[in-house]
Amino acid sequence: QVQLVESGGGLVQAGGSLTLSCVASGSIYRINTMAWYRQYPGKQRELVAAITYYGSTDYADSAKGRFTISRADAQAVNLRMNALKPEDTADYYCNAVIEDLTRTTRDYWGRGTQVTVSS
C-alpha cells in the first residue's frame, strides 16, 4: 500500500512564503513524476508544478518565477511558494506516479493541505 502525506499548508499574508512538503511511503519500487495540484472550490484540480524522476520540471504559468518544486529525496517533494497572492488560496494536493513492488504503476494522491493567503 502506498500513501502520500502532505504538510506545510496554512495562513500567510500576501507577499509571504510557504513550503509544502509531501512524503510517500509504502511498497514503493520507484517514484516517477511527483507534482502539486491545487483546487479552487467548485473547480477541477489544476497542475501547479511537476518534477520528473530525472529532475525535469514543469510549472503552470501562474507559478513560474514564484514557485519552485524540488525532490527532497527519492520519495519526497517540496513546493516552495514565494510572493504569494490571494489568488493562490486553494487546497493543494500532492500527486505521484508510483511503480510499486508488484511493478504496477499507478497514480496516487494525498489528502490535500489548505493554503490561505490574506490580502
N, C-alpha and C positions, 0 to 999 in steps of 0.2 A: 504494500500500500504506500502511496506517495502523498505527501502533504506539502502545501506551501503556506507559510505563515508570514504575514506582513506586520510591520511595526513602523512607528515613526510619524504617523499622522497627528494632526492636532490643529490648534488655532494659532494663527500668526497674523501679524499686521501686514498690510500691503507693503511691498518692498523687502520683506523679510525672506528668510530661507528655512527650508526643511529638508531633511534627508529621510527618504523612505527606504526601508530595508525589507528584503524578502529572503527567507531561507527555506530551502527544500530539504525534505528528509524522507527516508523510507527506502524501498527496494529500488534504488536507482542504479542503472548501469552508466548512463550518460545523459547530461542535460544539453540539449541543443540550444535553441533560441530561448532567451528569457526576456520578458517585456513587462512594461507597465501600461495599463489602460486606465481610463477614467470614464466615469459615467455620471451624467447630469440627471436629475430627476425626470423621469418620463422619456429619457433618450437612450439610444443604444450606446454600448461601450465603444470608445474610440481609442485608437492607439496613441500613446504619448511618446514612448521610446522603446526601442528594442535593441538587443545585443546578441550576436551570434556566438556560437562556441569559439569561433576564431577571433572574436573581438570586433567584428564589423558592427557599426551602429546605424540606427535609423531614427529619425525624430519627426514628430508632427511639426508643421510649420510654426505652430503656436509655442512649441517648446524649444525650437532652435535658438541657441545663444543664451538661453536662460537655464535649461535643464541639462544634466549630464548623467548618463546611465553608465554603470560600470559593474563588472563582475568582481565581487569581493573575494570569492574563491569559486571553485567548480560548482558549488551548489548554492550560491548566494548572489543576489544582485542588489545594487543600491541605485536610487534615483536622487541625485542632489538637485534641489529646486531652488533657484535664486530669483531675486526680483519678482517675487510672487505677486499676482494680481487677483483682485476679487473674482475674476472670471476663471481662475484656477480652482475655485471652490468646487469640489466634487468628491465622489467616492473613488478611490484609487485601488486598482486590482493588479496583483501580480499574476503573470501568466508564464508558463514554461512548457516547452515541448520536450518531453522526457521519454527516453528509452529505458524501460525498466529491466529487471533482471531476467524476465522471460523474453527479452529482446523485442517487446512490443512498444511501439511509440504512440504516445497519447498526448493530448492537450490537457493541462491541469491549470486550475485557477485557485487563488487564495480567496479568503472570505472578504477581503477588502479592508481598507482603512480610510477614515474620513479626513479630508483636508479642508479647512475653512480659512479663508483669507478675508480679513476685515479691512474695510476701506478707511 
